[in-house]
């Protein structure tokens, strides 16, 4: 009955269970959601290109990247469970500047990301059904399907669908990694940290880029939506988080194998951006036949669409929480966040205004603003978590230890470097 009560409360903020829970695989869910949302088509391309350029040499960077993301997501989940407060509530306690930043981020980032997510989901569908619909029509349909799915379903259904899509992603990428026959000896050698000439940017990208941006901040909200709202769920949350990013690690390593064996060994190159994955589909068709190529495109779609619906749900939850702090009348007490007006308003913002960008090819100035704001989010997340989890805002028992501080501090510095590099490369 405890499990039934917990699921019925999913989506409500404030109800809590106090009985300690043992770590158990049957509770796993929010971590799978955050990991699936965070790994998008762009991450696949970055991993494939790193493998194509440097073979297995940067495998160690992909592993470290997963450890970094485990630390960040664990910190976000720990804040929610230890304090009973949301992450936005914590940011707000640091000063009004955090609110200004958050609002600017979700408005501009959401506008441009909506178009990017729809386009990314449309590409594999256009490749699978080349003569059926125009690519822009596929993109609009993906956005509308995501809108309807998130609008009408509660967290429990959302999590189950995400888990199925993650299973598809995982099986396809592992199958491809096995299909290209990796050299395990060379792969093991890639676990030794080495920086070949010209690899710094790719290394930083593998460590910092795979596995999410604002979706890492959404993890605590999904933890609450699952019904985990106090420290009795801490062990469960940590297991959930580790399993999720172990899965992500295998996923990333598998794509690195494909890049190393299929592209690096043959001297082949992919186009930058999501279209590089269509290039890979063509290469797979030539080497292994149409069936393998189509299977890859299905995995590509699952990867892109999980990111779309994950952002549609998770960032909308965060926006609803923001509105609840400043306009409580719009989110009456006891109203599930995923049934509130602000949640649905942000869903509409992610879906309809970005459709215009699909036909305007993303105005130049907006892309620059999006790039700058997006680059600053990960250092913002890492460094504010360091501040929150070392202060009296967090109960002493659940504050950062030495390891957590080292990992979050290192993540913060890493993301500052990536931020500077990303801003430097913008088309000013």
C-alpha positions as CSV (number, residue, x, y, z in Angstrom):
1,X,0.0,0.0,0.0
2,X,2.9,2.3,0.6
3,X,4.0,2.1,-3.0
4,X,0.4,2.7,-4.2
5,X,0.1,5.8,-2.0
6,X,3.4,7.0,-3.3
7,X,2.5,6.7,-6.9
8,X,-0.9,8.4,-6.4
9,X,0.9,11.4,-5.0
10,X,3.2,11.7,-8.0
11,X,3.3,15.2,-9.3
12,X,2.2,16.8,-6.1
13,X,4.6,19.0,-4.2
14,X,4.6,18.8,-0.4
15,X,3.3,15.3,0.5
16,X,6.0,13.2,2.1
17,X,6.7,9.7,3.4
18,X,9.0,9.3,6.3
19,X,9.7,5.6,6.4
20,X,13.3,4.9,5.2
21,X,13.6,3.0,2.0
22,X,16.3,0.4,1.1
23,X,18.0,0.7,-2.2
24,X,16.0,-1.3,-4.7
25,X,16.0,-1.6,-8.5
26,X,12.3,-1.6,-8.6
27,X,12.1,2.1,-7.7
28,X,14.5,3.3,-10.4
29,X,13.0,5.9,-12.7
30,X,13.8,9.6,-12.5
31,X,17.5,8.9,-13.2
32,X,16.6,7.1,-16.4
33,X,14.4,10.1,-17.3
34,X,17.2,12.7,-16.7
35,X,19.9,10.7,-18.5
36,X,17.7,10.0,-21.5
37,X,16.7,13.6,-21.7
38,X,20.2,14.8,-21.4
39,X,21.7,12.6,-24.2
40,X,20.5,14.1,-27.5
41,X,21.5,13.8,-31.1
42,X,24.1,16.5,-30.7
43,X,25.9,14.5,-28.0
44,X,25.9,11.4,-30.3
45,X,27.5,13.5,-33.0
46,X,30.1,14.9,-30.6
47,X,31.0,11.4,-29.4
48,X,31.2,9.9,-32.9
49,X,33.4,12.8,-34.1
50,X,35.7,12.3,-31.1
51,X,36.0,8.6,-32.0
52,X,36.5,9.3,-35.6
53,X,39.3,11.8,-35.0
54,X,41.1,10.1,-32.1
55,X,40.0,6.5,-32.0
56,X,39.8,5.1,-28.5
57,X,42.2,7.7,-27.1
58,X,39.6,9.8,-25.4
59,X,37.6,7.0,-23.9
60,X,38.7,8.1,-20.4
61,X,37.1,11.5,-20.9
62,X,33.7,9.9,-21.6
63,X,34.0,7.9,-18.4
64,X,34.9,11.0,-16.4
65,X,32.0,12.9,-18.0
66,X,29.6,10.3,-16.6
67,X,31.1,10.6,-13.1
68,X,30.8,14.4,-13.3
69,X,27.1,14.1,-14.2
70,X,26.5,11.6,-11.4
71,X,27.8,14.2,-8.9
72,X,25.7,17.0,-10.3
73,X,22.5,15.0,-10.5
74,X,23.1,13.5,-7.0
75,X,23.6,17.0,-5.6
76,X,20.4,18.3,-7.1
77,X,18.4,15.3,-5.8
78,X,20.0,15.6,-2.4
79,X,19.0,19.2,-2.1
80,X,15.3,18.4,-2.8
81,X,15.2,15.4,-0.4
82,X,17.3,16.9,2.4
83,X,15.6,20.3,2.5
84,X,12.1,19.7,1.3
85,X,12.7,22.7,-1.0
86,X,12.9,22.9,-4.7
87,X,16.1,23.9,-6.5
88,X,14.5,27.2,-7.7
89,X,13.7,28.0,-4.1
90,X,17.3,27.4,-3.3
91,X,18.5,29.7,-6.1
92,X,16.1,32.3,-5.0
93,X,17.7,32.3,-1.5
94,X,21.0,33.3,-3.1
95,X,19.6,36.6,-4.4
96,X,17.4,38.2,-7.0
97,X,20.2,37.8,-9.7
98,X,19.4,34.0,-9.9
99,X,15.8,34.7,-10.7
100,X,16.7,37.2,-13.5
101,X,19.1,34.6,-15.0
102,X,16.7,31.7,-14.7
103,X,13.9,33.7,-16.4
104,X,16.1,34.9,-19.2
105,X,17.4,31.4,-19.7
106,X,14.1,29.5,-19.9
107,X,12.5,32.1,-22.2
108,X,15.3,32.4,-24.8
109,X,16.7,28.9,-24.4
110,X,13.2,27.3,-24.6
111,X,12.4,29.3,-27.7
112,X,15.4,28.1,-29.7
113,X,15.7,24.7,-28.1
114,X,12.1,23.9,-29.1
115,X,13.0,24.3,-32.8
116,X,16.2,22.4,-32.4
117,X,14.5,19.5,-30.7
118,X,11.7,19.3,-33.3
119,X,14.2,19.4,-36.2
120,X,16.4,16.7,-34.5
121,X,13.5,14.4,-34.1
122,X,12.3,15.0,-37.6
123,X,15.6,14.1,-39.3
124,X,15.5,10.3,-38.8
125,X,11.8,10.2,-39.7
126,X,12.6,12.0,-42.9
127,X,15.4,9.5,-43.6
128,X,13.1,6.5,-42.8
129,X,10.2,7.8,-44.9
130,X,11.9,10.0,-47.5
131,X,9.0,10.5,-49.8
132,X,6.2,10.8,-47.3
133,X,6.4,14.3,-45.8
134,X,8.6,17.4,-45.9
135,X,11.2,17.6,-43.1
136,X,9.6,20.7,-41.6
137,X,6.2,19.0,-41.5
138,X,7.8,16.0,-39.6
139,X,9.3,18.6,-37.2
140,X,6.0,20.2,-36.5
141,X,4.3,16.8,-36.0
142,X,7.0,15.8,-33.5
143,X,6.5,19.0,-31.5
144,X,2.7,18.5,-31.5
145,X,2.9,14.9,-30.5
146,X,5.3,15.8,-27.6
147,X,2.9,18.6,-26.5
148,X,-0.2,16.3,-26.5
149,X,1.7,13.5,-24.8
150,X,3.0,15.6,-21.9
151,X,-0.2,17.7,-21.6
152,X,-2.4,14.7,-21.0
153,X,-0.2,12.2,-19.2
154,X,1.0,12.1,-15.5
155,X,4.5,11.5,-14.5
156,X,4.1,7.7,-14.1
157,X,3.1,7.2,-17.8
158,X,5.8,9.7,-18.9
159,X,8.4,7.7,-17.0
160,X,7.3,4.4,-18.5
161,X,7.4,5.7,-22.1
162,X,10.9,7.2,-21.5
163,X,12.1,3.9,-20.1
164,X,10.9,2.1,-23.2
165,X,12.6,4.6,-25.5
166,X,15.8,4.4,-23.4
167,X,15.7,0.6,-23.9
168,X,15.6,1.1,-27.7
169,X,18.5,3.6,-27.6
170,X,20.6,1.3,-25.5
171,X,20.0,-1.9,-27.5
172,X,20.6,-0.2,-30.8
173,X,23.9,1.5,-29.8
174,X,25.2,-1.6,-28.1
175,X,24.3,-3.7,-31.1
176,X,26.1,-1.2,-33.4
177,X,29.2,-1.3,-31.1
178,X,29.3,-5.1,-31.3
179,X,28.6,-5.0,-35.1
180,X,31.7,-2.9,-35.8
181,X,33.9,-5.4,-33.9
182,X,35.7,-3.2,-31.4
183,X,39.4,-3.8,-30.5
184,X,39.1,-4.3,-26.8
185,X,42.8,-4.0,-26.2
186,X,42.9,-0.6,-27.8
187,X,39.7,0.4,-25.9
188,X,41.3,-0.5,-22.5
189,X,44.3,1.5,-23.4
190,X,42.0,4.5,-24.0
191,X,41.1,4.5,-20.3
192,X,44.6,6.0,-19.6
193,X,44.4,9.8,-19.7
194,X,46.2,11.1,-22.8
195,X,45.7,14.4,-24.7
196,X,46.7,14.0,-28.3
197,X,47.5,17.2,-30.3
198,X,44.3,19.2,-31.1
199,X,42.1,17.1,-28.7
200,X,41.5,19.6,-25.9
201,X,38.2,20.9,-27.1
202,X,36.9,17.4,-27.9
203,X,38.1,16.2,-24.5
204,X,36.3,19.0,-22.6
205,X,33.2,18.4,-24.7
206,X,33.2,14.6,-23.9
207,X,33.6,15.4,-20.2
208,X,31.1,18.2,-20.0
209,X,28.8,17.9,-22.9
210,X,27.3,14.4,-22.7
211,X,24.3,14.0,-20.4
212,X,22.4,17.2,-20.0
213,X,22.3,20.8,-19.2
214,X,19.2,22.3,-17.5
215,X,17.8,18.7,-17.4
216,X,20.3,17.9,-14.6
217,X,18.6,20.7,-12.6
218,X,15.2,19.1,-13.4
219,X,16.3,15.8,-11.7
220,X,15.2,16.9,-8.3
221,X,11.8,17.8,-9.7
222,X,11.4,14.4,-11.2
223,X,12.5,12.9,-7.9
224,X,9.6,14.8,-6.2
225,X,7.2,13.9,-9.0
226,X,8.0,10.2,-8.4
227,X,6.9,10.7,-4.8
228,X,10.3,10.8,-3.2
229,X,10.2,13.9,-0.9
230,X,12.3,13.3,2.2
231,X,15.6,11.7,3.3
232,X,14.1,8.3,3.6
233,X,14.5,8.1,-0.1
234,X,18.1,9.2,-0.2
235,X,19.6,5.7,-0.8
236,X,17.1,5.0,-3.5
237,X,17.8,8.3,-5.2
238,X,21.5,7.6,-5.2
239,X,21.1,4.1,-6.7
240,X,18.7,5.5,-9.3
241,X,21.2,8.2,-10.3
242,X,24.2,5.8,-10.5
243,X,22.3,3.2,-12.6
244,X,21.1,5.9,-14.9
245,X,24.5,7.3,-15.6
246,X,26.1,3.9,-15.8
247,X,23.6,3.3,-18.6
248,X,24.5,6.6,-20.2
249,X,28.2,5.7,-19.9
250,X,27.7,2.4,-21.8
251,X,25.7,4.3,-24.4
252,X,28.4,6.9,-24.9
253,X,31.2,4.3,-25.0
254,X,29.3,2.3,-27.5
255,X,29.0,5.4,-29.8
256,X,32.7,6.1,-29.3
257,X,33.4,2.5,-30.4
258,X,31.4,3.1,-33.6
259,X,33.2,6.3,-34.3
260,X,36.6,4.7,-33.7
261,X,36.0,1.5,-35.7
262,X,33.7,2.7,-38.5
263,X,35.0,6.2,-39.1
264,X,38.5,6.5,-37.7
265,X,39.9,3.3,-39.1
266,X,38.4,4.2,-42.6
267,X,39.4,7.9,-42.6
268,X,35.7,8.9,-43.0
269,X,34.3,12.2,-41.6
270,X,30.8,13.2,-40.5
271,X,29.1,16.6,-41.0
272,X,28.8,18.7,-37.9
273,X,25.3,18.9,-36.3
274,X,22.5,16.4,-36.2
275,X,22.8,15.8,-40.0
276,X,26.0,14.0,-39.3
277,X,23.9,11.1,-38.0
278,X,22.2,10.9,-41.4
279,X,25.6,10.5,-42.9
280,X,26.3,7.7,-40.5
281,X,23.1,6.0,-41.5
282,X,24.3,6.0,-45.1
283,X,27.7,4.6,-44.1
284,X,26.0,1.8,-42.2
285,X,23.8,1.0,-45.1
286,X,26.9,0.6,-47.4
287,X,28.8,-1.5,-44.9
288,X,26.1,-3.6,-43.2
289,X,22.9,-3.3,-45.3
290,X,19.7,-1.3,-45.1
291,X,18.3,-3.2,-42.1
292,X,21.2,-2.1,-39.9
293,X,20.9,1.5,-41.2
294,X,17.1,1.6,-40.5
295,X,17.7,0.2,-37.0
296,X,20.2,3.0,-36.3
297,X,17.7,5.6,-37.5
298,X,15.1,4.2,-35.1
299,X,17.6,4.5,-32.3
300,X,18.4,8.0,-33.5
301,X,14.7,8.9,-33.3
302,X,14.4,7.5,-29.8
303,X,17.4,9.5,-28.7
304,X,16.1,12.7,-30.1
305,X,12.5,12.3,-29.0
306,X,13.3,11.4,-25.4
307,X,15.2,14.7,-25.3
308,X,12.2,16.5,-26.7
309,X,9.5,15.1,-24.3
310,X,12.0,15.2,-21.4
311,X,12.5,18.9,-21.8
312,X,8.8,19.5,-22.5
313,X,8.1,17.9,-19.1
314,X,11.0,18.7,-16.9
315,X,11.7,22.3,-17.8
316,X,7.9,23.0,-17.7
317,X,7.9,21.7,-14.1
318,X,10.7,24.1,-13.2
319,X,8.9,27.0,-14.8
320,X,5.7,26.1,-12.9
321,X,7.7,26.1,-9.7
322,X,9.1,29.6,-10.6
323,X,5.6,31.0,-11.1
324,X,4.3,29.3,-7.9
325,X,6.9,31.4,-6.0
326,X,5.9,34.7,-7.6
327,X,2.3,34.3,-8.5
328,X,0.9,31.6,-6.0
329,X,-2.7,32.3,-7.2
330,X,-1.8,30.7,-10.6
331,X,-0.7,27.4,-8.8
332,X,-3.3,26.9,-6.0
333,X,-2.0,24.8,-3.1
334,X,-2.5,21.1,-3.7
335,X,-2.5,21.5,-7.5
336,X,-0.1,19.1,-9.2
337,X,2.6,21.1,-10.9
338,X,2.1,19.1,-14.1
339,X,-1.6,20.1,-14.2
340,X,-1.0,23.8,-13.4
341,X,-1.6,26.7,-15.9
342,X,2.1,27.8,-15.9
343,X,3.2,24.2,-16.7
344,X,0.9,24.1,-19.7
345,X,1.8,27.7,-20.7
346,X,5.4,26.8,-20.9
347,X,4.6,23.7,-22.9
348,X,2.9,25.9,-25.4
349,X,5.9,28.3,-25.5
350,X,8.2,25.3,-26.2
351,X,6.0,24.2,-29.1
352,X,4.3,26.9,-31.1
353,X,6.7,30.0,-31.2
354,X,9.6,27.8,-32.2
355,X,7.7,26.5,-35.2
356,X,8.4,29.9,-36.7
357,X,12.1,29.3,-36.4
358,X,11.7,26.1,-38.5
359,X,10.8,28.4,-41.4
360,X,13.0,31.3,-40.6
361,X,16.2,29.3,-40.2
362,X,16.8,30.7,-36.7
363,X,17.5,34.5,-36.7
364,X,21.2,35.2,-36.3
365,X,21.0,37.5,-33.2
366,X,18.7,35.0,-31.3
367,X,21.2,32.2,-31.9
368,X,24.0,34.2,-30.4
369,X,21.9,35.1,-27.3
370,X,20.9,31.4,-27.0
371,X,24.5,30.3,-27.2
372,X,25.7,32.8,-24.6
373,X,23.0,32.0,-22.1
374,X,23.2,28.3,-22.6
375,X,27.0,28.3,-22.1
376,X,26.7,29.9,-18.7
377,X,24.1,27.5,-17.3
378,X,26.3,24.6,-16.4
379,X,28.8,26.6,-14.4
380,X,25.8,28.4,-12.8
381,X,24.3,25.0,-11.8
382,X,27.5,23.5,-10.4
383,X,28.7,26.6,-8.5
384,X,25.2,27.4,-7.0
385,X,24.9,23.7,-5.8
386,X,28.3,24.1,-4.1
387,X,27.0,27.2,-2.3
388,X,23.7,25.7,-1.3
389,X,25.0,22.4,-0.1
390,X,27.7,23.9,2.1
391,X,25.5,26.4,3.8
392,X,23.0,26.3,6.7
393,X,20.2,26.0,4.1
394,X,21.0,22.3,4.1
395,X,20.8,20.2,7.3
396,X,24.3,19.4,8.5
397,X,24.0,15.7,8.0
398,X,23.4,16.2,4.2
399,X,25.9,18.9,3.4
400,X,28.7,18.2,1.0
401,X,31.6,16.1,2.1
402,X,35.1,16.4,0.7
403,X,34.4,14.2,-2.3
404,X,31.2,16.1,-3.3
405,X,33.0,19.4,-3.0
406,X,35.9,18.2,-5.1
407,X,33.6,16.8,-7.8
408,X,31.3,19.8,-7.9
409,X,34.2,22.3,-7.7
410,X,36.0,20.5,-10.6
411,X,32.7,20.4,-12.6
412,X,32.3,24.2,-12.0
413,X,35.8,24.9,-13.3
414,X,35.4,22.6,-16.2
415,X,32.2,24.2,-17.3
416,X,33.7,27.7,-16.9
417,X,36.4,26.7,-19.4
418,X,33.8,25.1,-21.7
419,X,31.7,28.3,-21.4
420,X,34.5,30.5,-22.4
421,X,35.3,28.2,-25.3
422,X,31.7,28.1,-26.5
423,X,31.3,31.9,-26.3
424,X,34.6,32.3,-28.2
425,X,33.4,30.1,-31.0
426,X,30.1,31.9,-31.5
427,X,29.7,33.5,-34.9
428,X,30.0,37.1,-33.6
